[in-house]
Amino acid sequence: MFGKVLAVITARGGSKRIPRKNMKEFCGKPILAYSMDAAKEAKCFDEIMVSTDDDEIARYAAGSGVSVPFLRSSETADDFATTIDVLQEVIHNYEQIGREFEYLVCLYPTAPFVTAERLRDAVARLQKGDVDAVVPIVPYSFPPQRSFILEDNFVKYQWPEHMLTRSQDLPAVYHDAGQFYCINIERFKIEKKLIMARTAPLILNELEVQDIDTVEDWLLAEMKYKIRSEQAASGKESQRR
């Protein structure tokens, strides 16, 4: 019998580069809704909660059927608080009211490409018991081993030893997809990291991922989302024929 699984959607009210980012409309609804909907559709969580310091976000989450049992403290709501700080506070607050979980999925509020299927896959992988965390990652579109730096306004290879190496001969390098982290809570308490010693990858493709930090990122994400939606609709139409 597997232990209980908690989904924590981290959605504070403040955002400097994109004001009210977590409630901003994305392709027809607040971007926060996509993470909440994916978590609900996954049906693998014993509790889905939003961690926020913002009354509007709290009301929206509660009205959407997501729990907001407590608000963030001022210490975890400022620009310097880390995701680890937020999760430690959430875990502690639940323990204070007598509720404990074995697994936790930290789901970011600006992750419109996250799907219920990917969340289920991550939780199922963690529950096998041979890893302590699962993280979605995506390969760099161009080998970073062939990247440039600027020295005195001149272009230089970061790693000159790879200037003539063929791209296909370089090992794939990945980066965090910025969507969610699936963790074993007891190991998290010990290691105090999201990427722990035994972290399994969940490899995504570029159409499943878009970092959203600037207005330009937002526009690109909407374009990607529309392409994916059109592809999905086209696939369903083909199946009906």
C-alpha positions as CSV (number, residue, x, y, z in Angstrom):
1,M,0.0,0.0,0.0
2,F,1.5,3.3,-1.1
3,G,1.7,6.3,1.3
4,K,-0.3,9.5,0.7
5,V,0.6,11.9,-2.0
6,L,0.4,15.7,-1.6
7,A,0.4,18.1,-4.6
8,V,1.6,21.6,-3.7
9,I,1.1,24.4,-6.3
10,T,3.4,27.3,-5.4
11,A,1.6,30.5,-6.4
12,R,2.6,33.6,-4.6
13,G,1.0,36.9,-5.5
14,G,4.0,39.0,-6.4
15,S,5.9,39.0,-9.7
16,K,8.2,41.7,-10.9
17,R,8.8,40.9,-14.6
18,I,5.2,39.9,-15.4
19,P,2.8,41.6,-13.0
20,R,0.2,39.2,-11.4
21,K,1.8,36.5,-13.4
22,N,0.0,33.5,-11.7
23,M,-3.4,34.9,-12.4
24,K,-2.7,36.4,-15.9
25,E,-4.9,35.0,-18.7
26,F,-3.2,32.4,-20.8
27,C,-5.1,31.1,-23.9
28,G,-8.5,31.8,-22.3
29,K,-8.0,31.2,-18.5
30,P,-5.6,32.1,-15.7
31,I,-2.4,30.3,-16.2
32,L,-2.7,28.9,-12.6
33,A,-5.7,26.9,-13.8
34,Y,-3.6,24.6,-16.0
35,S,-1.6,23.3,-13.1
36,M,-4.7,22.8,-11.0
37,D,-6.6,21.1,-13.7
38,A,-3.7,18.7,-14.5
39,A,-3.4,17.8,-10.8
40,K,-7.1,17.1,-10.5
41,E,-7.2,15.1,-13.7
42,A,-4.2,13.0,-12.6
43,K,-6.3,11.4,-9.8
44,C,-3.1,10.3,-8.0
45,F,-3.2,12.9,-5.2
46,D,-4.7,12.6,-1.7
47,E,-4.6,16.4,-1.4
48,I,-4.1,19.2,-3.9
49,M,-3.2,22.5,-2.3
50,V,-2.1,26.0,-3.4
51,S,0.6,27.7,-1.3
52,T,0.0,31.4,-1.6
53,D,0.2,34.7,0.3
54,D,-2.5,36.3,-2.0
55,D,-6.2,36.5,-1.1
56,E,-7.3,36.6,-4.8
57,I,-5.3,33.5,-5.6
58,A,-6.6,31.7,-2.5
59,R,-10.2,32.5,-3.4
60,Y,-9.7,31.4,-7.0
61,A,-8.0,28.1,-5.9
62,A,-10.7,27.3,-3.3
63,G,-13.5,28.1,-5.8
64,S,-11.9,25.7,-8.2
65,G,-12.0,22.8,-5.7
66,V,-8.4,23.1,-4.6
67,S,-7.4,23.3,-0.9
68,V,-5.9,26.4,0.7
69,P,-5.6,25.2,4.4
70,F,-3.2,28.1,5.3
71,L,-1.5,31.1,3.8
72,R,2.2,31.5,3.4
73,S,4.2,33.3,6.0
74,S,5.9,36.6,5.1
75,E,9.2,34.8,5.2
76,T,8.3,32.5,2.3
77,A,6.4,35.1,0.3
78,D,9.3,37.4,-0.5
79,D,11.7,37.5,-3.5
80,F,14.4,35.7,-1.6
81,A,12.5,32.6,-0.4
82,T,13.3,29.4,-2.3
83,T,11.0,26.6,-3.3
84,I,12.7,24.5,-0.6
85,D,11.7,27.1,2.0
86,V,8.1,27.0,0.8
87,L,7.9,23.2,0.8
88,Q,9.4,22.9,4.3
89,E,6.8,25.3,5.6
90,V,4.0,23.5,3.9
91,I,5.1,20.1,5.3
92,H,5.5,21.6,8.8
93,N,2.1,23.2,8.7
94,Y,0.4,20.0,7.7
95,E,2.2,18.1,10.4
96,Q,1.0,20.7,12.9
97,I,-2.6,19.8,12.1
98,G,-1.9,16.1,12.3
99,R,-1.6,15.4,8.5
100,E,1.4,13.6,7.1
101,F,2.2,12.5,3.5
102,E,4.9,10.2,2.1
103,Y,5.3,11.8,-1.3
104,L,5.0,15.4,-2.5
105,V,4.8,16.9,-6.0
106,C,5.7,20.5,-6.1
107,L,3.9,21.9,-9.2
108,Y,4.7,25.3,-10.5
109,P,1.7,27.6,-11.3
110,T,3.1,28.7,-14.7
111,A,3.3,25.3,-16.3
112,P,0.5,25.2,-18.9
113,F,2.2,22.2,-20.7
114,V,2.1,19.9,-17.7
115,T,-0.3,17.0,-18.2
116,A,-2.1,14.6,-15.9
117,E,-0.3,11.7,-17.7
118,R,3.1,13.1,-16.9
119,L,2.2,13.7,-13.2
120,R,0.9,10.1,-12.9
121,D,4.1,8.8,-14.6
122,A,6.3,10.7,-12.1
123,V,4.4,9.6,-9.0
124,A,4.3,6.0,-10.2
125,R,8.1,6.0,-10.8
126,L,8.7,7.4,-7.3
127,Q,6.5,4.9,-5.7
128,K,8.6,2.0,-7.1
129,G,10.9,2.9,-4.1
130,D,14.3,2.7,-5.8
131,V,14.6,6.5,-6.3
132,D,14.0,9.5,-4.0
133,A,12.9,12.1,-6.6
134,V,11.7,12.4,-10.2
135,V,12.2,15.6,-12.2
136,P,11.1,16.5,-15.8
137,I,14.1,17.5,-17.9
138,V,14.5,18.5,-21.6
139,P,17.6,18.3,-23.8
140,Y,19.3,21.5,-24.9
141,S,18.4,22.3,-28.5
142,F,22.0,23.0,-29.3
143,P,25.0,21.4,-27.6
144,P,26.2,23.8,-24.9
145,Q,29.7,22.3,-25.3
146,R,29.9,24.4,-28.4
147,S,28.7,27.6,-26.8
148,F,30.4,31.1,-27.1
149,I,31.4,33.6,-24.5
150,L,32.4,37.2,-25.0
151,E,35.9,38.4,-24.0
152,D,36.6,42.1,-24.6
153,N,33.6,42.1,-26.9
154,F,35.1,39.3,-29.1
155,V,33.4,35.9,-29.6
156,K,35.3,33.0,-28.1
157,Y,34.5,29.4,-27.7
158,Q,33.6,28.5,-24.1
159,W,35.3,25.1,-24.6
160,P,37.8,25.4,-27.5
161,E,38.4,21.6,-27.4
162,H,35.0,21.1,-28.9
163,M,35.2,23.7,-31.7
164,L,35.4,21.0,-34.4
165,T,33.5,18.3,-32.6
166,R,30.4,17.2,-34.5
167,S,27.2,17.8,-32.6
168,Q,26.2,14.1,-32.9
169,D,29.4,13.1,-31.2
170,L,28.7,15.1,-28.1
171,P,26.7,13.6,-25.2
172,A,23.2,15.0,-24.7
173,V,22.9,17.6,-22.0
174,Y,19.7,18.4,-20.3
175,H,18.1,21.2,-18.2
176,D,15.2,21.4,-15.7
177,A,11.9,21.7,-17.5
178,G,10.6,24.0,-14.8
179,Q,7.3,22.2,-14.3
180,F,7.4,20.1,-11.2
181,Y,9.4,18.1,-8.7
182,C,8.2,14.7,-7.3
183,I,9.9,13.9,-4.0
184,N,10.0,11.4,-1.1
185,I,9.3,13.6,1.9
186,E,11.5,11.8,4.4
187,R,14.5,11.9,2.0
188,F,13.8,15.6,1.3
189,K,13.9,16.3,5.1
190,I,17.3,14.7,5.2
191,E,18.9,16.1,2.0
192,K,17.0,19.4,1.9
193,K,17.3,19.4,-1.9
194,L,14.9,19.0,-4.9
195,I,17.5,17.2,-7.0
196,M,18.6,14.5,-4.6
197,A,21.3,11.8,-4.8
198,R,18.8,9.3,-6.4
199,T,16.8,11.5,-8.8
200,A,15.2,9.8,-11.8
201,P,14.6,11.8,-15.0
202,L,11.3,12.2,-16.9
203,I,12.5,13.3,-20.3
204,L,10.3,15.8,-22.2
205,N,10.5,17.2,-25.7
206,E,10.7,20.9,-26.5
207,L,7.1,21.3,-27.4
208,E,6.2,20.2,-23.9
209,V,8.3,22.9,-22.3
210,Q,8.6,26.7,-22.1
211,D,10.2,28.8,-19.4
212,I,8.0,31.8,-18.7
213,D,9.9,34.7,-17.2
214,T,9.4,37.5,-19.7
215,V,6.6,38.9,-21.9
216,E,8.5,37.3,-24.9
217,D,8.5,34.0,-23.1
218,W,4.8,34.3,-22.5
219,L,4.0,35.0,-26.2
220,L,6.2,32.1,-27.3
221,A,4.4,29.8,-24.8
222,E,1.0,30.7,-26.1
223,M,2.1,30.0,-29.6
224,K,3.5,26.6,-28.6
225,Y,0.3,25.8,-26.6
226,K,-1.9,26.6,-29.7
227,I,0.2,24.4,-31.9
228,R,-0.1,21.5,-29.4
229,S,-3.8,22.1,-29.1
230,E,-4.2,22.0,-32.9
231,Q,-2.2,18.8,-33.1
232,A,-4.3,17.2,-30.4
233,A,-7.5,18.2,-32.1
234,S,-6.2,17.0,-35.5
235,G,-5.2,13.6,-34.0
236,K,-8.7,13.2,-32.4
237,E,-10.4,14.0,-35.7
238,S,-8.2,11.5,-37.6
239,Q,-9.2,8.8,-35.1
240,R,-12.9,9.5,-35.7
241,R,-12.6,9.0,-39.5
